[in-house]
Each structure stands twice: as structure tokens, then as C-alpha cells.
Amino acid sequence: MELGFLDLMKKEYSDLTPILFENFDYAEATEKFTIKKNAKFRTHIDLNLRVRYYVLSYLTRMEHQGKNASFDDIVLHIIPLLRNGITPEKQTILNVLESIGEHVGNGHWRLKKLGQTQLFN
């Protein structure tokens, strides 16, 4: 939510009520939705968007630490975070990295300056 996933959902789904009633049980007494019995929570977020989120998060952390990250460090950091879905190719990660980061020499990257980077295109 902090980086705008809720906005993305709003663009695709103007009313979440049908999705909630289809996938969750509703208790009128408590006015709460719960996952249906014997059901697993499922979600699908586009691979490029997930890669973008994790690369942005990692580069932001490196920026706060005053460091630049190598491409290999970025890949090694985000691949385990994507384990429950399709594993992206290195070229996919590089494409995302080039859109939100800037190459600073010696194979290192940093986040583009404020105003140049957006999570969603």
C-alpha cells in the first residue's frame, strides 16, 4: 500500500465487494471477512511489477545506507523474494533496473534521483 498497490487495484477493480464475497466468508455479527475454510489465500501480481517493487525497495535501502549495489547483489537479493511465483530472467531484472536506477560505474547501480522514478508507469 505504501508504494501504491492500492491505487493499482482501484484502477482495475472499482468495487471489491463481489471479489470479497466470492473468495471470503462474511460474518454479519462481526462485520468481518475471513478466508473460507480449507481455502488458501491466492493473489496474482504481474511479475514485472513484483520485480519493480523489490528492486525499488532494495535500491532505496542501499541509498539510505549510502551504498550502491552491484547487479549481482540485486539479483541475489530479490530472487528469493520471488520464490512463490515465476522466477524472472536476469534480462527482466535488468530492464526494470534500467527504468528505475542509474548505472554509476564499476557495475554498480543506484536509484534514480527523486522525480525520475515511479513504481507504476
Biopython code that builds the backbone (N, CA, C, O; Angstrom):
import numpy as np
from Bio.PDB.StructureBuilder import StructureBuilder

atoms = [
    (1, "MET", "N", (0.819, -1.193, 0.000)),
    (1, "MET", "CA", (0.000, 0.000, 0.000)),
    (1, "MET", "C", (0.862, 1.256, 0.000)),
    (1, "MET", "O", (0.512, 2.256, -0.627)),
    (2, "GLU", "N", (1.992, 1.201, 0.706)),
    (2, "GLU", "CA", (2.840, 2.383, 0.804)),
    (2, "GLU", "C", (3.336, 2.845, -0.563)),
    (2, "GLU", "O", (3.515, 4.040, -0.795)),
    (3, "LEU", "N", (3.555, 1.897, -1.457)),
    (3, "LEU", "CA", (4.100, 2.250, -2.765)),
    (3, "LEU", "C", (3.052, 2.264, -3.862)),
    (3, "LEU", "O", (3.400, 2.303, -5.042)),
    (4, "GLY", "N", (1.780, 2.232, -3.503)),
    (4, "GLY", "CA", (0.747, 2.438, -4.489)),
    (4, "GLY", "C", (0.029, 1.220, -5.010)),
    (4, "GLY", "O", (-0.698, 1.341, -5.996)),
    (5, "PHE", "N", (0.181, 0.054, -4.415)),
    (5, "PHE", "CA", (-0.537, -1.110, -4.907)),
    (5, "PHE", "C", (-2.041, -0.923, -4.791)),
    (5, "PHE", "O", (-2.787, -1.422, -5.633)),
    (6, "LEU", "N", (-2.501, -0.215, -3.770)),
    (6, "LEU", "CA", (-3.922, 0.017, -3.620)),
    (6, "LEU", "C", (-4.462, 0.841, -4.789)),
    (6, "LEU", "O", (-5.553, 0.560, -5.286)),
    (7, "ASP", "N", (-3.720, 1.843, -5.228)),
    (7, "ASP", "CA", (-4.124, 2.616, -6.401)),
    (7, "ASP", "C", (-4.244, 1.730, -7.625)),
    (7, "ASP", "O", (-5.179, 1.874, -8.413)),
    (8, "LEU", "N", (-3.308, 0.821, -7.786)),
    (8, "LEU", "CA", (-3.337, -0.086, -8.930)),
    (8, "LEU", "C", (-4.593, -0.945, -8.885)),
    (8, "LEU", "O", (-5.247, -1.141, -9.909)),
    (9, "MET", "N", (-4.934, -1.461, -7.703)),
    (9, "MET", "CA", (-6.148, -2.261, -7.556)),
    (9, "MET", "C", (-7.383, -1.446, -7.896)),
    (9, "MET", "O", (-8.311, -1.957, -8.523)),
    (10, "LYS", "N", (-7.405, -0.179, -7.487)),
    (10, "LYS", "CA", (-8.565, 0.663, -7.742)),
    (10, "LYS", "C", (-8.786, 0.865, -9.230)),
    (10, "LYS", "O", (-9.926, 0.911, -9.693)),
    (11, "LYS", "N", (-7.685, 0.988, -9.988)),
    (11, "LYS", "CA", (-7.815, 1.161, -11.428)),
    (11, "LYS", "C", (-8.440, -0.062, -12.084)),
    (11, "LYS", "O", (-9.209, 0.059, -13.037)),
    (12, "GLU", "N", (-8.105, -1.238, -11.567)),
    (12, "GLU", "CA", (-8.598, -2.466, -12.180)),
    (12, "GLU", "C", (-9.953, -2.887, -11.629)),
    (12, "GLU", "O", (-10.780, -3.439, -12.355)),
    (13, "TYR", "N", (-10.181, -2.624, -10.338)),
    (13, "TYR", "CA", (-11.421, -3.047, -9.682)),
    (13, "TYR", "C", (-12.061, -1.863, -8.984)),
    (13, "TYR", "O", (-11.570, -1.419, -7.946)),
    (14, "SER", "N", (-13.142, -1.349, -9.531)),
    (14, "SER", "CA", (-13.780, -0.195, -8.912)),
    (14, "SER", "C", (-14.596, -0.586, -7.682)),
    (14, "SER", "O", (-14.810, 0.237, -6.791)),
    (15, "ASP", "N", (-15.053, -1.841, -7.631)),
    (15, "ASP", "CA", (-15.826, -2.310, -6.490)),
    (15, "ASP", "C", (-15.307, -3.696, -6.098)),
    (15, "ASP", "O", (-15.451, -4.655, -6.857)),
    (16, "LEU", "N", (-14.710, -3.796, -4.923)),
    (16, "LEU", "CA", (-14.143, -5.062, -4.460)),
    (16, "LEU", "C", (-15.168, -5.981, -3.802)),
    (16, "LEU", "O", (-14.849, -7.129, -3.492)),
    (17, "THR", "N", (-16.374, -5.508, -3.585)),
    (17, "THR", "CA", (-17.382, -6.288, -2.880)),
    (17, "THR", "C", (-17.630, -7.651, -3.516)),
    (17, "THR", "O", (-17.620, -8.649, -2.795)),
    (18, "PRO", "N", (-17.852, -7.751, -4.828)),
    (18, "PRO", "CA", (-18.064, -9.085, -5.414)),
    (18, "PRO", "C", (-16.879, -10.030, -5.219)),
    (18, "PRO", "O", (-17.068, -11.224, -4.986)),
    (19, "ILE", "N", (-15.675, -9.507, -5.311)),
    (19, "ILE", "CA", (-14.479, -10.334, -5.112)),
    (19, "ILE", "C", (-14.413, -10.817, -3.664)),
    (19, "ILE", "O", (-14.082, -11.975, -3.407)),
    (20, "LEU", "N", (-14.726, -9.936, -2.727)),
    (20, "LEU", "CA", (-14.710, -10.313, -1.313)),
    (20, "LEU", "C", (-15.715, -11.426, -1.033)),
    (20, "LEU", "O", (-15.372, -12.423, -0.398)),
    (21, "PHE", "N", (-16.960, -11.263, -1.503)),
    (21, "PHE", "CA", (-17.981, -12.274, -1.226)),
    (21, "PHE", "C", (-17.702, -13.585, -1.951)),
    (21, "PHE", "O", (-18.095, -14.646, -1.467)),
    (22, "GLU", "N", (-17.044, -13.537, -3.082)),
    (22, "GLU", "CA", (-16.716, -14.748, -3.832)),
    (22, "GLU", "C", (-15.595, -15.541, -3.164)),
    (22, "GLU", "O", (-15.600, -16.772, -3.195)),
    (23, "ASN", "N", (-14.643, -14.844, -2.564)),
    (23, "ASN", "CA", (-13.448, -15.515, -2.059)),
    (23, "ASN", "C", (-13.352, -15.624, -0.537)),
    (23, "ASN", "O", (-12.481, -16.328, -0.026)),
    (24, "PHE", "N", (-14.223, -14.947, 0.183)),
    (24, "PHE", "CA", (-14.154, -14.940, 1.637)),
    (24, "PHE", "C", (-15.528, -15.194, 2.239)),
    (24, "PHE", "O", (-16.557, -14.982, 1.597)),
    (25, "ASP", "N", (-15.523, -15.657, 3.494)),
    (25, "ASP", "CA", (-16.770, -15.781, 4.261)),
    (25, "ASP", "C", (-16.980, -14.478, 5.011)),
    (25, "ASP", "O", (-16.033, -13.878, 5.518)),
    (26, "TYR", "N", (-18.243, -14.045, 5.077)),
    (26, "TYR", "CA", (-18.571, -12.798, 5.773)),
    (26, "TYR", "C", (-19.394, -13.127, 7.010)),
    (26, "TYR", "O", (-20.395, -13.839, 6.927)),
    (27, "ALA", "N", (-18.971, -12.607, 8.156)),
    (27, "ALA", "CA", (-19.706, -12.789, 9.413)),
    (27, "ALA", "C", (-20.452, -11.502, 9.711)),
    (27, "ALA", "O", (-19.845, -10.479, 10.027)),
    (28, "GLU", "N", (-21.765, -11.559, 9.608)),
    (28, "GLU", "CA", (-22.569, -10.349, 9.835)),
    (28, "GLU", "C", (-22.432, -9.834, 11.261)),
    (28, "GLU", "O", (-22.441, -8.624, 11.486)),
    (29, "ALA", "N", (-22.308, -10.730, 12.215)),
    (29, "ALA", "CA", (-22.217, -10.324, 13.622)),
    (29, "ALA", "C", (-20.986, -9.457, 13.884)),
    (29, "ALA", "O", (-21.052, -8.495, 14.649)),
    (30, "THR", "N", (-19.864, -9.798, 13.247)),
    (30, "THR", "CA", (-18.630, -9.041, 13.469)),
    (30, "THR", "C", (-18.312, -8.085, 12.323)),
    (30, "THR", "O", (-17.430, -7.234, 12.437)),
    (31, "GLU", "N", (-19.040, -8.236, 11.220)),
    (31, "GLU", "CA", (-18.823, -7.456, 10.001)),
    (31, "GLU", "C", (-17.394, -7.622, 9.487)),
    (31, "GLU", "O", (-16.760, -6.660, 9.054)),
    (32, "LYS", "N", (-16.896, -8.870, 9.543)),
    (32, "LYS", "CA", (-15.545, -9.171, 9.087)),
    (32, "LYS", "C", (-15.563, -10.268, 8.030)),
    (32, "LYS", "O", (-16.408, -11.162, 8.042)),
    (33, "PHE", "N", (-14.597, -10.167, 7.111)),
    (33, "PHE", "CA", (-14.378, -11.201, 6.119)),
    (33, "PHE", "C", (-13.239, -12.091, 6.595)),
    (33, "PHE", "O", (-12.250, -11.598, 7.139)),
    (34, "THR", "N", (-13.370, -13.394, 6.394)),
    (34, "THR", "CA", (-12.300, -14.335, 6.715)),
    (34, "THR", "C", (-12.107, -15.275, 5.528)),
    (34, "THR", "O", (-13.019, -15.477, 4.727)),
    (35, "ILE", "N", (-10.918, -15.841, 5.426)),
    (35, "ILE", "CA", (-10.640, -16.788, 4.353)),
    (35, "ILE", "C", (-11.544, -17.997, 4.543)),
    (35, "ILE", "O", (-11.711, -18.487, 5.660)),
    (36, "LYS", "N", (-12.126, -18.475, 3.446)),
    (36, "LYS", "CA", (-13.024, -19.622, 3.523)),
    (36, "LYS", "C", (-12.290, -20.835, 4.079)),
    (36, "LYS", "O", (-11.093, -21.014, 3.852)),
    (37, "LYS", "N", (-13.023, -21.657, 4.804)),
    (37, "LYS", "CA", (-12.456, -22.864, 5.400)),
    (37, "LYS", "C", (-11.875, -23.751, 4.305)),
    (37, "LYS", "O", (-12.482, -23.938, 3.250)),
    (38, "ASN", "N", (-10.699, -24.288, 4.572)),
    (38, "ASN", "CA", (-9.976, -25.175, 3.642)),
    (38, "ASN", "C", (-9.577, -24.482, 2.339)),
    (38, "ASN", "O", (-9.365, -25.144, 1.323)),
    (39, "ALA", "N", (-9.477, -23.175, 2.366)),
    (39, "ALA", "CA", (-9.050, -22.425, 1.178)),
    (39, "ALA", "C", (-7.703, -21.768, 1.465)),
    (39, "ALA", "O", (-7.371, -21.464, 2.611)),
    (40, "LYS", "N", (-6.948, -21.559, 0.413)),
    (40, "LYS", "CA", (-5.672, -20.868, 0.548)),
    (40, "LYS", "C", (-5.814, -19.474, -0.043)),
    (40, "LYS", "O", (-6.546, -19.259, -1.009)),
    (41, "PHE", "N", (-5.099, -18.538, 0.558)),
    (41, "PHE", "CA", (-5.109, -17.169, 0.054)),
    (41, "PHE", "C", (-4.295, -17.125, -1.230)),
    (41, "PHE", "O", (-3.135, -17.536, -1.247)),
    (42, "ARG", "N", (-4.891, -16.631, -2.296)),
    (42, "ARG", "CA", (-4.217, -16.552, -3.586)),
    (42, "ARG", "C", (-4.230, -15.113, -4.075)),
    (42, "ARG", "O", (-5.149, -14.340, -3.803)),
    (43, "THR", "N", (-3.186, -14.791, -4.797)),
    (43, "THR", "CA", (-3.126, -13.484, -5.415)),
    (43, "THR", "C", (-2.248, -13.575, -6.644)),
    (43, "THR", "O", (-1.401, -14.462, -6.746)),
    (44, "HIS", "N", (-2.446, -12.668, -7.569)),
    (44, "HIS", "CA", (-1.581, -12.624, -8.738)),
    (44, "HIS", "C", (-1.187, -11.173, -8.979)),
    (44, "HIS", "O", (-2.024, -10.314, -9.253)),
    (45, "ILE", "N", (0.091, -10.934, -8.869)),
    (45, "ILE", "CA", (0.633, -9.618, -9.191)),
    (45, "ILE", "C", (1.621, -9.840, -10.319)),
    (45, "ILE", "O", (2.483, -10.714, -10.230)),
    (46, "ASP", "N", (1.504, -9.069, -11.359)),
    (46, "ASP", "CA", (2.352, -9.178, -12.533)),
    (46, "ASP", "C", (3.824, -9.285, -12.143)),
    (46, "ASP", "O", (4.291, -8.563, -11.262)),
    (47, "LEU", "N", (4.550, -10.182, -12.797)),
    (47, "LEU", "CA", (5.958, -10.427, -12.480)),
    (47, "LEU", "C", (6.796, -9.151, -12.581)),
    (47, "LEU", "O", (7.601, -8.866, -11.695)),
    (48, "ASN", "N", (6.609, -8.387, -13.656)),
    (48, "ASN", "CA", (7.391, -7.156, -13.810)),
    (48, "ASN", "C", (7.119, -6.176, -12.681)),
    (48, "ASN", "O", (8.028, -5.485, -12.222)),
    (49, "LEU", "N", (5.879, -6.115, -12.235)),
    (49, "LEU", "CA", (5.528, -5.216, -11.135)),
    (49, "LEU", "C", (6.164, -5.688, -9.828)),
    (49, "LEU", "O", (6.656, -4.874, -9.047)),
    (50, "ARG", "N", (6.155, -7.005, -9.589)),
    (50, "ARG", "CA", (6.795, -7.519, -8.382)),
    (50, "ARG", "C", (8.293, -7.272, -8.414)),
    (50, "ARG", "O", (8.873, -6.869, -7.405)),
    (51, "VAL", "N", (8.934, -7.507, -9.563)),
    (51, "VAL", "CA", (10.373, -7.244, -9.696)),
    (51, "VAL", "C", (10.646, -5.771, -9.445)),
    (51, "VAL", "O", (11.583, -5.417, -8.731)),
    (52, "ARG", "N", (9.822, -4.916, -10.037)),
    (52, "ARG", "CA", (9.992, -3.464, -9.875)),
    (52, "ARG", "C", (9.896, -3.064, -8.406)),
    (52, "ARG", "O", (10.701, -2.270, -7.921)),
    (53, "TYR", "N", (8.922, -3.610, -7.710)),
    (53, "TYR", "CA", (8.735, -3.302, -6.295)),
    (53, "TYR", "C", (9.971, -3.706, -5.480)),
    (53, "TYR", "O", (10.461, -2.920, -4.668)),
    (54, "TYR", "N", (10.471, -4.922, -5.694)),
    (54, "TYR", "CA", (11.612, -5.396, -4.916)),
    (54, "TYR", "C", (12.907, -4.675, -5.270)),
    (54, "TYR", "O", (13.720, -4.397, -4.388)),
    (55, "VAL", "N", (13.108, -4.370, -6.542)),
    (55, "VAL", "CA", (14.310, -3.627, -6.933)),
    (55, "VAL", "C", (14.254, -2.223, -6.334)),
    (55, "VAL", "O", (15.247, -1.733, -5.796)),
    (56, "LEU", "N", (13.102, -1.585, -6.428)),
    (56, "LEU", "CA", (12.938, -0.249, -5.858)),
    (56, "LEU", "C", (13.176, -0.274, -4.349)),
    (56, "LEU", "O", (13.855, 0.600, -3.810)),
    (57, "SER", "N", (12.626, -1.256, -3.683)),
    (57, "SER", "CA", (12.802, -1.373, -2.241)),
    (57, "SER", "C", (14.272, -1.575, -1.880)),
    (57, "SER", "O", (14.780, -0.941, -0.956)),
    (58, "TYR", "N", (14.948, -2.452, -2.606)),
    (58, "TYR", "CA", (16.355, -2.740, -2.313)),
    (58, "TYR", "C", (17.238, -1.522, -2.585)),
    (58, "TYR", "O", (18.103, -1.191, -1.774)),
    (59, "LEU", "N", (17.029, -0.860, -3.711)),
    (59, "LEU", "CA", (17.835, 0.320, -4.029)),
    (59, "LEU", "C", (17.573, 1.462, -3.047)),
    (59, "LEU", "O", (18.479, 2.232, -2.729)),
    (60, "THR", "N", (16.351, 1.567, -2.576)),
    (60, "THR", "CA", (16.030, 2.584, -1.572)),
    (60, "THR", "C", (16.788, 2.305, -0.275)),
    (60, "THR", "O", (17.327, 3.223, 0.343)),
    (61, "ARG", "N", (16.828, 1.030, 0.136)),
    (61, "ARG", "CA", (17.571, 0.669, 1.340)),
    (61, "ARG", "C", (19.060, 0.958, 1.170)),
    (61, "ARG", "O", (19.702, 1.481, 2.081)),
    (62, "MET", "N", (19.608, 0.617, 0.006)),
    (62, "MET", "CA", (21.024, 0.876, -0.252)),
    (62, "MET", "C", (21.311, 2.380, -0.214)),
    (62, "MET", "O", (22.353, 2.813, 0.280)),
    (63, "GLU", "N", (20.378, 3.161, -0.740)),
    (63, "GLU", "CA", (20.534, 4.621, -0.719)),
    (63, "GLU", "C", (20.583, 5.135, 0.716)),
    (63, "GLU", "O", (21.403, 5.993, 1.042)),
    (64, "HIS", "N", (19.712, 4.618, 1.566)),
    (64, "HIS", "CA", (19.703, 5.026, 2.974)),
    (64, "HIS", "C", (20.995, 4.630, 3.681)),
    (64, "HIS", "O", (21.413, 5.284, 4.637)),
    (65, "GLN", "N", (21.622, 3.561, 3.209)),
    (65, "GLN", "CA", (22.881, 3.114, 3.801)),
    (65, "GLN", "C", (24.089, 3.772, 3.142)),
    (65, "GLN", "O", (25.228, 3.516, 3.534)),
    (66, "GLY", "N", (23.844, 4.625, 2.136)),
    (66, "GLY", "CA", (24.924, 5.309, 1.442)),
    (66, "GLY", "C", (25.740, 4.397, 0.548)),
    (66, "GLY", "O", (26.927, 4.636, 0.326)),
    (67, "LYS", "N", (25.106, 3.346, 0.032)),
    (67, "LYS", "CA", (25.802, 2.371, -0.802)),
    (67, "LYS", "C", (25.179, 2.290, -2.187)),
    (67, "LYS", "O", (24.019, 2.650, -2.390)),
    (68, "ASN", "N", (25.973, 1.811, -3.131)),
    (68, "ASN", "CA", (25.473, 1.451, -4.450)),
    (68, "ASN", "C", (25.519, -0.072, -4.534)),
    (68, "ASN", "O", (26.374, -0.699, -3.910)),
    (69, "ALA", "N", (24.618, -0.664, -5.289)),
    (69, "ALA", "CA", (24.519, -2.121, -5.360)),
    (69, "ALA", "C", (24.977, -2.628, -6.713)),
    (69, "ALA", "O", (24.728, -2.000, -7.743)),
    (70, "SER", "N", (25.649, -3.770, -6.701)),
    (70, "SER", "CA", (26.012, -4.404, -7.967)),
    (70, "SER", "C", (24.789, -5.142, -8.499)),
    (70, "SER", "O", (23.868, -5.469, -7.751)),
    (71, "PHE", "N", (24.800, -5.397, -9.798)),
    (71, "PHE", "CA", (23.690, -6.127, -10.399)),
    (71, "PHE", "C", (23.558, -7.502, -9.746)),
    (71, "PHE", "O", (22.446, -7.945, -9.460)),
    (72, "ASP", "N", (24.669, -8.172, -9.512)),
    (72, "ASP", "CA", (24.627, -9.492, -8.890)),
    (72, "ASP", "C", (24.025, -9.430, -7.487)),
    (72, "ASP", "O", (23.261, -10.316, -7.104)),
    (73, "ASP", "N", (24.361, -8.395, -6.721)),
    (73, "ASP", "CA", (23.778, -8.234, -5.388)),
    (73, "ASP", "C", (22.260, -8.059, -5.475)),
    (73, "ASP", "O", (21.512, -8.621, -4.675)),
    (74, "ILE", "N", (21.826, -7.281, -6.447)),
    (74, "ILE", "CA", (20.392, -7.034, -6.628)),
    (74, "ILE", "C", (19.690, -8.348, -6.961)),
    (74, "ILE", "O", (18.671, -8.682, -6.357)),
    (75, "VAL", "N", (20.233, -9.087, -7.918)),
    (75, "VAL", "CA", (19.629, -10.364, -8.326)),
    (75, "VAL", "C", (19.596, -11.327, -7.140)),
    (75, "VAL", "O", (18.566, -11.947, -6.874)),
    (76, "LEU", "N", (20.714, -11.455, -6.427)),
    (76, "LEU", "CA", (20.770, -12.379, -5.293)),
    (76, "LEU", "C", (19.799, -11.990, -4.179)),
    (76, "LEU", "O", (19.321, -12.846, -3.435)),
    (77, "HIS", "N", (19.513, -10.694, -4.072)),
    (77, "HIS", "CA", (18.584, -10.239, -3.035)),
    (77, "HIS", "C", (17.133, -10.505, -3.416)),
    (77, "HIS", "O", (16.352, -10.954, -2.577)),
    (78, "ILE", "N", (16.759, -10.239, -4.664)),
    (78, "ILE", "CA", (15.334, -10.311, -4.996)),
    (78, "ILE", "C", (14.842, -11.688, -5.437)),
    (78, "ILE", "O", (13.658, -11.986, -5.283)),
    (79, "ILE", "N", (15.713, -12.532, -5.979)),
    (79, "ILE", "CA", (15.259, -13.853, -6.427)),
    (79, "ILE", "C", (14.580, -14.647, -5.304)),
    (79, "ILE", "O", (13.512, -15.212, -5.541)),
    (80, "PRO", "N", (15.149, -14.717, -4.096)),
    (80, "PRO", "CA", (14.447, -15.462, -3.032)),
    (80, "PRO", "C", (13.082, -14.865, -2.680)),
    (80, "PRO", "O", (12.192, -15.586, -2.228)),
    (81, "LEU", "N", (12.911, -13.575, -2.880)),
    (81, "LEU", "CA", (11.638, -12.931, -2.566)),
    (81, "LEU", "C", (10.554, -13.290, -3.571)),
    (81, "LEU", "O", (9.366, -13.138, -3.284)),
    (82, "LEU", "N", (10.948, -13.760, -4.735)),
    (82, "LEU", "CA", (10.010, -14.103, -5.804)),
    (82, "LEU", "C", (9.782, -15.609, -5.903)),
    (82, "LEU", "O", (9.284, -16.086, -6.923)),
    (83, "ARG", "N", (10.132, -16.357, -4.878)),
    (83, "ARG", "CA", (10.131, -17.816, -4.942)),
    (83, "ARG", "C", (8.745, -18.431, -5.127)),
    (83, "ARG", "O", (8.650, -19.559, -5.611)),
    (84, "ASN", "N", (7.678, -17.742, -4.764)),
    (84, "ASN", "CA", (6.339, -18.320, -4.866)),
    (84, "ASN", "C", (5.676, -18.079, -6.213)),
    (84, "ASN", "O", (4.463, -18.238, -6.353)),
    (85, "GLY", "N", (6.450, -17.706, -7.170)),
    (85, "GLY", "CA", (5.887, -17.455, -8.494)),
    (85, "GLY", "C", (6.901, -17.806, -9.550)),
    (85, "GLY", "O", (7.798, -18.617, -9.320)),
    (86, "ILE", "N", (6.763, -17.206, -10.690)),
    (86, "ILE", "CA", (7.683, -17.433, -11.789)),
    (86, "ILE", "C", (8.968, -16.673, -11.496)),
    (86, "ILE", "O", (8.927, -15.506, -11.107)),
    (87, "THR", "N", (10.099, -17.326, -11.679)),
    (87, "THR", "CA", (11.386, -16.677, -11.470)),
    (87, "THR", "C", (11.732, -15.886, -12.732)),
    (87, "THR", "O", (11.741, -16.442, -13.831)),
    (88, "PRO", "N", (12.016, -14.597, -12.580)),
    (88, "PRO", "CA", (12.319, -13.794, -13.760)),
    (88, "PRO", "C", (13.705, -14.091, -14.316)),
    (88, "PRO", "O", (14.589, -14.551, -13.594)),
    (89, "GLU", "N", (13.881, -13.829, -15.582)),
    (89, "GLU", "CA", (15.202, -13.927, -16.183)),
    (89, "GLU", "C", (16.006, -12.706, -15.770)),
    (89, "GLU", "O", (15.441, -11.675, -15.403)),
    (90, "LYS", "N", (17.327, -12.824, -15.830)),
    (90, "LYS", "CA", (18.181, -11.686, -15.464)),
    (90, "LYS", "C", (17.891, -10.485, -16.349)),
    (90, "LYS", "O", (17.986, -9.345, -15.894)),
    (91, "GLN", "N", (17.536, -10.728, -17.620)),
    (91, "GLN", "CA", (17.236, -9.618, -18.529)),
    (91, "GLN", "C", (16.000, -8.848, -18.063)),
    (91, "GLN", "O", (15.944, -7.627, -18.207)),
    (92, "THR", "N", (15.020, -9.543, -17.514)),
    (92, "THR", "CA", (13.823, -8.883, -16.986)),
    (92, "THR", "C", (14.209, -7.970, -15.828)),
    (92, "THR", "O", (13.748, -6.832, -15.746)),
    (93, "ILE", "N", (15.053, -8.472, -14.938)),
    (93, "ILE", "CA", (15.505, -7.666, -13.806)),
    (93, "ILE", "C", (16.312, -6.474, -14.299)),
    (93, "ILE", "O", (16.159, -5.362, -13.793)),
    (94, "LEU", "N", (17.168, -6.705, -15.285)),
    (94, "LEU", "CA", (17.982, -5.615, -15.836)),
    (94, "LEU", "C", (17.099, -4.551, -16.480)),
    (94, "LEU", "O", (17.358, -3.359, -16.313)),
    (95, "ASN", "N", (16.071, -4.953, -17.204)),
    (95, "ASN", "CA", (15.156, -3.983, -17.825)),
    (95, "ASN", "C", (14.476, -3.117, -16.772)),
    (95, "ASN", "O", (14.359, -1.903, -16.938)),
    (96, "VAL", "N", (14.030, -3.745, -15.692)),
    (96, "VAL", "CA", (13.403, -2.996, -14.593)),
    (96, "VAL", "C", (14.431, -2.067, -13.961)),
    (96, "VAL", "O", (14.151, -0.896, -13.707)),
    (97, "LEU", "N", (15.619, -2.598, -13.711)),
    (97, "LEU", "CA", (16.681, -1.811, -13.096)),
    (97, "LEU", "C", (17.018, -0.579, -13.925)),
    (97, "LEU", "O", (17.213, 0.504, -13.374)),
    (98, "GLU", "N", (17.089, -0.734, -15.231)),
    (98, "GLU", "CA", (17.401, 0.401, -16.103)),
    (98, "GLU", "C", (16.308, 1.459, -16.084)),
    (98, "GLU", "O", (16.583, 2.633, -16.329)),
    (99, "SER", "N", (15.077, 1.063, -15.797)),
    (99, "SER", "CA", (13.981, 2.040, -15.775)),
    (99, "SER", "C", (13.911, 2.836, -14.475)),
    (99, "SER", "O", (13.415, 3.963, -14.471)),
    (100, "ILE", "N", (14.402, 2.265, -13.366)),
    (100, "ILE", "CA", (14.308, 2.976, -12.085)),
    (100, "ILE", "C", (15.655, 3.315, -11.477)),
    (100, "ILE", "O", (15.731, 4.072, -10.510)),
    (101, "GLY", "N", (16.724, 2.755, -12.043)),
    (101, "GLY", "CA", (18.048, 3.008, -11.493)),
    (101, "GLY", "C", (18.960, 3.636, -12.525)),
    (101, "GLY", "O", (18.621, 3.750, -13.703)),
    (102, "GLU", "N", (20.119, 4.039, -12.054)),
    (102, "GLU", "CA", (21.121, 4.572, -12.969)),
    (102, "GLU", "C", (22.455, 3.894, -12.680)),
    (102, "GLU", "O", (22.820, 3.660, -11.528)),
    (103, "HIS", "N", (23.160, 3.591, -13.741)),
    (103, "HIS", "CA", (24.450, 2.934, -13.652)),
    (103, "HIS", "C", (25.475, 3.957, -13.171)),
    (103, "HIS", "O", (25.564, 5.055, -13.719)),
    (104, "VAL", "N", (26.244, 3.600, -12.154)),
    (104, "VAL", "CA", (27.213, 4.555, -11.597)),
    (104, "VAL", "C", (28.647, 4.054, -11.737)),
    (104, "VAL", "O", (29.532, 4.482, -10.996)),
    (105, "GLY", "N", (28.873, 3.159, -12.678)),
    (105, "GLY", "CA", (30.225, 2.665, -12.939)),
    (105, "GLY", "C", (30.577, 1.448, -12.114)),
    (105, "GLY", "O", (29.944, 1.156, -11.099)),
    (106, "ASN", "N", (31.603, 0.743, -12.569)),
    (106, "ASN", "CA", (32.086, -0.463, -11.886)),
    (106, "ASN", "C", (30.979, -1.477, -11.619)),
    (106, "ASN", "O", (31.028, -2.206, -10.628)),
    (107, "GLY", "N", (29.975, -1.526, -12.504)),
    (107, "GLY", "CA", (28.895, -2.497, -12.353)),
    (107, "GLY", "C", (27.934, -2.215, -11.228)),
    (107, "GLY", "O", (27.187, -3.105, -10.821)),
    (108, "HIS", "N", (27.932, -0.991, -10.709)),
    (108, "HIS", "CA", (27.062, -0.641, -9.595)),
    (108, "HIS", "C", (25.911, 0.259, -10.041)),
    (108, "HIS", "O", (25.999, 0.974, -11.040)),
    (109, "TRP", "N", (24.838, 0.197, -9.270)),
    (109, "TRP", "CA", (23.613, 0.922, -9.579)),
    (109, "TRP", "C", (23.118, 1.656, -8.346)),
    (109, "TRP", "O", (23.396, 1.277, -7.208)),
    (110, "ARG", "N", (22.380, 2.715, -8.614)),
    (110, "ARG", "CA", (21.675, 3.423, -7.541)),
    (110, "ARG", "C", (20.320, 3.849, -8.082)),
    (110, "ARG", "O", (20.078, 3.841, -9.289)),
    (111, "LEU", "N", (19.460, 4.215, -7.172)),
    (111, "LEU", "CA", (18.130, 4.681, -7.528)),
    (111, "LEU", "C", (18.237, 6.013, -8.249)),
    (111, "LEU", "O", (19.037, 6.867, -7.866)),
    (112, "LYS", "N", (17.422, 6.197, -9.309)),
    (112, "LYS", "CA", (17.407, 7.491, -9.978)),
    (112, "LYS", "C", (16.972, 8.557, -8.990)),
    (112, "LYS", "O", (16.310, 8.264, -7.995)),
    (113, "LYS", "N", (17.342, 9.769, -9.266)),
    (113, "LYS", "CA", (17.007, 10.900, -8.396)),
    (113, "LYS", "C", (15.490, 11.034, -8.258)),
    (113, "LYS", "O", (14.735, 10.629, -9.142)),
    (114, "LEU", "N", (15.062, 11.605, -7.143)),
    (114, "LEU", "CA", (13.647, 11.819, -6.855)),
    (114, "LEU", "C", (12.979, 12.519, -8.028)),
    (114, "LEU", "O", (13.521, 13.472, -8.587)),
    (115, "GLY", "N", (11.808, 12.040, -8.392)),
    (115, "GLY", "CA", (11.075, 12.627, -9.508)),
    (115, "GLY", "C", (11.337, 11.883, -10.819)),
    (115, "GLY", "O", (10.571, 12.027, -11.772)),
    (116, "GLN", "N", (12.409, 11.090, -10.876)),
    (116, "GLN", "CA", (12.709, 10.335, -12.060)),
    (116, "GLN", "C", (12.153, 8.921, -11.982)),
    (116, "GLN", "O", (12.034, 8.249, -13.007)),
    (117, "THR", "N", (11.812, 8.458, -10.784)),
    (117, "THR", "CA", (11.388, 7.084, -10.577)),
    (117, "THR", "C", (9.938, 7.035, -10.124)),
    (117, "THR", "O", (9.511, 7.787, -9.248)),
    (118, "GLN", "N", (9.198, 6.135, -10.740)),
    (118, "GLN", "CA", (7.835, 5.871, -10.324)),
    (118, "GLN", "C", (7.672, 4.359, -10.250)),
    (118, "GLN", "O", (8.230, 3.640, -11.078)),
    (119, "LEU", "N", (6.918, 3.867, -9.275)),
    (119, "LEU", "CA", (6.704, 2.437, -9.176)),
    (119, "LEU", "C", (5.865, 1.956, -10.346)),
    (119, "LEU", "O", (6.135, 0.890, -10.899)),
    (120, "PHE", "N", (4.858, 2.717, -10.730)),
    (120, "PHE", "CA", (3.960, 2.301, -11.811)),
    (120, "PHE", "C", (4.118, 3.251, -12.985)),
    (120, "PHE", "O", (4.119, 4.471, -12.817)),
    (121, "ASN", "N", (4.252, 2.680, -14.173)),
    (121, "ASN", "CA", (4.369, 3.523, -15.375)),
    (121, "ASN", "C", (3.039, 3.992, -15.847)),
    (121, "ASN", "O", (2.955, 4.709, -16.844)),
]
sb = StructureBuilder()
sb.init_structure("model")
sb.init_model(0)
sb.init_chain("A")
sb.init_seg("    ")
for serial, (resi, resn, name, xyz) in enumerate(atoms, 1):
    if name == "N":
        sb.init_residue(resn, " ", resi, " ")
    sb.init_atom(name, np.array(xyz, "f"), 0.0, 1.0, " ", f" {name:<3s}", serial, name[0])
structure = sb.get_structure()
